[in-house]
Every structure is written in C-alpha cells, then in structure tokens.
Amino acid sequence: MSLLGIKKYLMQVRIASMSSLAVYFNANPATLRDMLSHWERKGCLRKCLKTQACGGSCFKCDPLLTEIYEWVAV
C-alpha cells in the first residue's frame, strides 16, 4: 500500500468507504486515515458528510468504518 496506490484506486472508484478501503488494501483504518489525510490536504480527496442513519440507526456497522471518501481531483 502506497500513496500512489491509494490515489489510483480512488481515481478508479471515485467514492469509497473506509470499510471498503480497509478490505481492498488489507490495512488498518487508522493507517489509511493518516495516508488519506495527505490527499485531503492537497485538495484531491474530500471526506463526505454522513447522514444521521450512517453508523447510528441499525448499529451493525462500526461508526469508524462508515466514513466515505470521494476523489475530486482530475
């Protein structure tokens, strides 16, 4: 897993949850968050706002894994 690998993946899928990123890269969500923050600071990636139901209504998902990221750079 590298910053460029994350970039390529997000450019392909455009939108991904932390859960799907952790599975795809077989990585710890905390490590991924640190790496994703690099692309957020550069303005290439944005963390999408969750609805109130995300991680709160059914309680089946870990709220820390329901983060959604969107690739916004060209």
ABEGO torsion letter per residue (X at the ends): XBAAAAAAAAAAAGBBBAAAAAAAAGBBAAAAAAAAAAAAAAGABBBBBBBAABGAAAGABBAAAABBBBBABX
